[in-house]
Amino acid sequence: MKNLILFLLILILNITICPNYSYALNFFNLRPIELNYSFCDLNNFIESDTLKYSYCQYRAYLDNLNAILKDYKEFDGASLEDILTNLDSMPNDISLKVKTNASHALNYEYFFKSLSPEKTFIKGKLLKEINKSFTSFDNFKNEFKKLALDSQSTWIFLARNPQNELYLTTSKEILCPIIYKHQIVLCLNIDQELYSDKSELVDNFFSFINWQQVNKNYCHKINH
């Protein structure tokens, strides 16, 4: 039944392909990132229809935020990171909805930006820190995969805490690491509604990571 529902959703999206979700964009200014690849370029990782569906989900989260925040001019111009690191300043009646939508939207942004149809290689300081934190890069991949397979979460993260230590976690424990001023280095959507074979998903993922972008993520300083 779940697969049938997913198929129908993807079929609708193929016809309408993310129809103008932008009813709230006139009021607030969170806009989706543009991808530097096509969905078909990643077919050997995720089928293009599934990736389109994920991108439409991402846009829907942004649109929800635009609608929620349209009457709160004090947040005009804020980025997703600004919003998530300042949730204490949100009115109580919208804080949970803002936290949920902003978290998933930012997770998706890191996910999409960290993909590449071209082969790239990890090197330099990030590789050194992964080897330090997980003994070896191969062991890191094994731990990443094991956590993904064991978890019922939607997201798995490689994150960096304020002490510059790397660790693995999932959205079951931390909806989005940025909330706690921990940096997302790498993340993968492992929603079992979309991906029934998570083992294959993780294996394929490591062949389509944009390690140059991931290195930038690692070096990024979160605004406090």
PyMOL commands that set and color helices and strands:
alter all, ss='L'
color gray80, all
select helices_A, chain A and resi 2-16+22-24+39-42+48-69+73-75+80-84+87-89+92-113+124-134+137-150+177-180+198-205+211-219
alter helices_A, ss='H'
color red, helices_A
select strands_A, chain A and resi 155-160+166-170+183-189
alter strands_A, ss='S'
color yellow, strands_A
deselect
rebuild
show_as cartoon
